[in-house]
Amino acid sequence: MEVSNKEIYIHLGPAKTGTSAVQKWLSSNISFLNEQGVYYPPHSVDINGVSSGNVRLIYDLDADKQLCLNEDRLSKMLNDFYKSEYSTLLLSSEFFFKRMTELKTHIPDAKFIGYIRNPLEIRESSYNQSVKRHFQTEKINTGRTKRLPYMDSFVEFIKQFNVDDLHLRVYGEKYFKDGNIVSDLLSILGINTQASLPMVNSSYQFEALEFKRWFNQFQLHEFQAKVDRALQGYQEGTSDYSLIPTKQYIEDSVYYSSIIENSARELSASCLNVLISDMKFANPKTFIKQELKVNDFLSVCHFLQKELKADYYLLTKEIQNSASSDSTHFHKIFIDSCDLKYKYMHKAFKLRLQVKRLLSAIKSVLK
């Protein structure tokens, strides 16, 4: 069913273009959106403020863990929206990117919003994420790819449908309307607001990144989330850096700018010209080789200890009992860095817990 005075926008990322921050803000400001005539279906976010957005609203996982469109739920959602007082339906999920054609086929009046980011920034951000959450222990792979698949996907989409069905924007503070991605995205819907964005899934300082890469070798899943959250708060190190050598960064930036430029012509996306120009005359951040000095390693250890307290002692015990496949020197430094007060704090906690359980047992017997 198509209703002329109703609009549907689907924000689809792609990956590493701020979707976590967007979805965190949207899910926290549903009342404001409703007042603007926008219906944004609610969804949960995890402890880090990260979510998969609205994907599970209309998709299920099949036996092979692949997304499968639930046409009944999609139909109900659309019918409810068309009958509602709202003029705009907004959906957001990175997972929608690979389902553009399917979604457009089932929702003919839908328009899609995508962000284009410097591919080298995407590479470094993706690598940072792999260290933070996916136990990456290897150094970054700086090899050049021949194509940019996400640009190819956008081109294929407009060849099949209409160029007006796709709103492309450039990702980056200097490019966003009012300097942030939420204000930029909402401007497409005709909403002008100065959004204040939460810090979501922030990147590590260089020293925290290298510490976490070393730490990942131990595969301590039970401590993963705690260590990650703590390291996101480490601010004593280097924030503006690149893991890609300067000469290579400049050469690759020029190479990728030509790919985006060719795609932009096919997409009739003159909005990408500013990004293309900046990439042709790249000014990369200072290159830092992926090596960690002892003093920097200890600085992260001391910060982590302040954050984790007694859990830090447990962490050192776990690592003491684990084989180190890399840098036995750091292995010993980490274990020795633990302040004994946290050992006694942990023992005191265990003792209080045992006493509490004993008293509870005694009370049960006396009753």
N, C-alpha and C positions, 0 to 999 in steps of 0.2 A: 504494500500500500504506500503511495506517495502523496504527501501533503505539501502543497506549495509554500505555505507559510512556516513550515518547520525545516530546521537545518540540522544535519548530523555531521559532526567532525570527529575524525579518528586520529589521535596523536599516536605515532608509531615509532618514535625514536629517530633513527636506529640506535643500536647499543653505543654507550659511552657519549651520549649527548644529553645528559642531565635529566633523564626520565625519572630517576629516584626522587630528585628534588621537586620536580613538577608534581608527581603523584602524592608526595608527602604534603605539599601545599594544598593541592586540590582536595584531598581527603580531609584536610583539617579546616577547610573553608567552604564546606558544602552549603551552609546557610547563606553566605555571601553570594555564591554562585546561583542559588535558587532565586535570590532577590533580583539577580540580573537576567532571570529567565532561562538559566542554564541548569540542566539536570546532569549531574555527574554521579553515577552509581557508586555508593560507598564500597570500600574494600579495606582490608587490614594492611598494616605495615609491620615489619619485624622490629626487633629491638634496636637495630641500626638505622631505622627509618626507611628501609628498603622494601619494595613490594614488587609483585608482578602486575600490578594495576588491575584492570578490569578483565583480564583474559579469561579467568575462570567463571566469569559471569555468563559467557556464551560458549566456552570451550570446555570439553572434558578431556581426560587422559585415557587413551585406549590401553589395551593389554600390553602394547609395546612402548608405553609411556610417551606416545605421540599425541599431539593436540588434535582433537576431533570436534568439529563444529557441532554444537547442540542446536539444531534448527528450531526445535520447540521453544527452548529458552530464548533464542534470538527473536523469534516471532512474538513471544509474549512481551519481551522488553520493548520491541518496536511498537506494538499495539498500545502498551501502557503509556509510552511516550507520546504517541500521536493523540491519545485521548486526554493527555494531561494539559495543564496550563502552561507548561514550559515551551519556549520557542526553539531551544537548542539542546541537542543531546551531545555530550562530550564523552568520549571514551579514550583511555590511554593505556598502552602497554607496548613494550618492545617486541613482544611476541606477535603483535599484529603485523609487523613489518613483512615477515615471510608469508603472511596470509592476505596481502593486499588484494590480489585478484579474486580470491574466494569471497572476501568481505564485500568487495565492490559488486560482485555478481549477485550476492544475496541482499545487499543494501544499495540499490542503484543510485540513490540520491546522496550517498555518503561522499564527503570530501576528506582528503587525507592531509595531515600535517607532518612534515619530516624536516629534520635538521641536518645540515651538512657541516662537518667539522674537519679541520686539517687532519689528514690521515696519519701524520707523524704524531700528533697529539693523541689520536685514538690509540696508536700502537703503544705509546708510553703509559697511557691511562689503563689500557687492557692489561699490560704487564704488571703494573702496580696492583691491579685487582687480583691477578693470579697469585701474586705473592701474599697479599692480604688474606685471601679466602680459600685458595686452592692449592696450598702447600708447594708452591713453585720454589725450586731450589736452584734452577739454572739462571744464568745471566740472560739479559734480554736478547732476542733474536732480531738483529737489525737488517736482515735481508730484504731486498726490495721485491715487491710483488708486481706482476705485469699489469694487473687490472685492479679496479676498485669495485668489487661485486655489488655494493649497495648502490653505486651510481648506475651500474648496468640494470639493476632491478627497477630503479625509478624510470629509466628510459624505456624498458620493456612495458612498464605499466602504462605510460602515456601513449605508447604506440597502440595498445589495445583499447584504451579508454580515451579520456579527454584531458588535455593538458590543464584545463581549468579545475579538474578534480584533485589536483595536487598542489598544495602550498608548500614550497620549499623556503627555508630560512637558513641563515648562516649561524653556526653555533659559536658563542664566545661573548664575554661581557662587553667588549668594544663594539659588537655588532647588534646586540639585543636592544630592543626598544626599552628605554629607561634602565638599561644596564643589567637586566635579569631576565631569565628565560620564561618565567611565569607571566610577567607583564607583556613580554613579546608574544607568547602564545595566545594570551587572552585578547590581544589587539586584533588578531585575525578574526575573532568572534565579535569584534566591535566593542570590546570592553576595555576602557582605559583605567588602569589602577596601578599604583606603585606598590608592588608586592614586596614583602619582607620575607626572604627565603631562609628556611632552616638549614643548618649545616648537616648534610646527609652524605654518608659514605666518603668522607674526606680522604684525600691522598696523604700518604706518609711523607714525613721529612726523609731525606736521603738516608740518614743514619738509622732511622727506624725501619726503613725498607730493607736495608742490608742486614740489620739484626734479625728481622722476621724471616728473611731468606735463609739465614743460618739456622734459625730456630725450626724452620719447616722440616728439616731433615729428620726430626725426632717423631713427627706424625702424632703429636699429642692432641688428639681430637677434643678431649674433654676440657682442654685449656684454650682452644683455638679462639673462641668468641671473646673470652676475657682478655687475652693478650691483644687481639685485634682492637677492641674498644679502647684499651689503655694506650696503645701505640698511636692511635689517631689523635690523642691529646698531647703527644710529645712535640714540643715547639722549640726546643733548644738547638736544633740542627739547621740544616740547609733546606730551604723550601723551593727556591727557584733554580732548577737544574735540569739538565737533559742527560739521558743515558746513551744518546746517539752522538758519535763524534761530529764535531762542528762541520767539517768539510762535507761529510756524507749527508748530514742533515740538510745543508743548503742544496746539494745536488739532487737529493731525493725530493725536496720540496718543489723544486722547479719541474722535475719529472711528473710528480703527481698533479701539479697545477695544470699541466697540459691535458691530462686525462679529464680533470674536472671541467676544464674549459670546453673540451669537445662535447662532453655530456651536457653541459649548460646550454650549448647551442641547440641540441636536439630537444631539450626540455623547455626552451624559450625562457630560461631562468636567468635573466640579467641581474637578479639580486645576488648571484654568486660571484659577480665580477670583483667585488671588493675583497673577497677571500682569495680569489685567483691572483689578484694583483699583489696582495700581501705575501702569498706563497712564492711568487716569482722573485720577490726581494726579501727573502726570509732573514730574520734577525734572531737566531736561536738562542736559547738560554745556555748558560755556561755548562760545558760538558764535564761530567764527573765519572771517572772510571769506577767500576763496581768493586771496590775494595774498602774494607772497614778497618780503621785504625783502632788500636787497643783503647785509647782514651775515649773515642767515640762509642765503642762497644760498652765500656764501663758506664758512660753517661746514660745510655739507654737502660742498662741494668739497674742503675740507681733510681731512675725515674720509674721503671716498672715495679721495683720493690716498694716505692712509696704508694703506688696505685693499688697493688695487689696484696700488700701486707703479708698476712700469714699464708696466703695462697702462693706467694713467691717462694716460701720455704718448701712447700709441697712440690712446686715446679722444679726447684733445684734437686730435690730427691728423685723426681721422675727422670730428670736428665742424667743424674749420677748413675742411675741404673740402666741407662740406654747407651748403646754403642754409638760412638760418634763416627760418622762416615766422612766428616770434613772438619778440619781444624780442631785437633785435640787441644791446642793451646787455648782457644776460646772456650772449649768445653770446661776446662779446669777453672778459667777465670770466672765463668758464669757461676759455677758451683761455689767457689770461694767468695763470691760477691754478697752472699746472703748474710745479713746481720743476724746474730744469734738471738736477738730479742724476738724475732719472728718465729724462730724455732720454739722458744718457750711460750710465746703467745698461742701457737697452735696446740702445744701440749696442755696449756691451761684450758683452752677451749674444749679439748677432748675430755679433760678431767671433769669440767663442769657438766658436760653432756652425760658422762657416766653417772655422776652424782644425781643429776636430774632424773635419769632413767631408774636409778636405784630407789629414790624417794617415791617415784610414781609406782613402782612395784610394791613397796612397803605399804603405801596407802591402799592399794588394791587388796592386799592381804588383810589389812585391818578392817576393811569394810566387810 
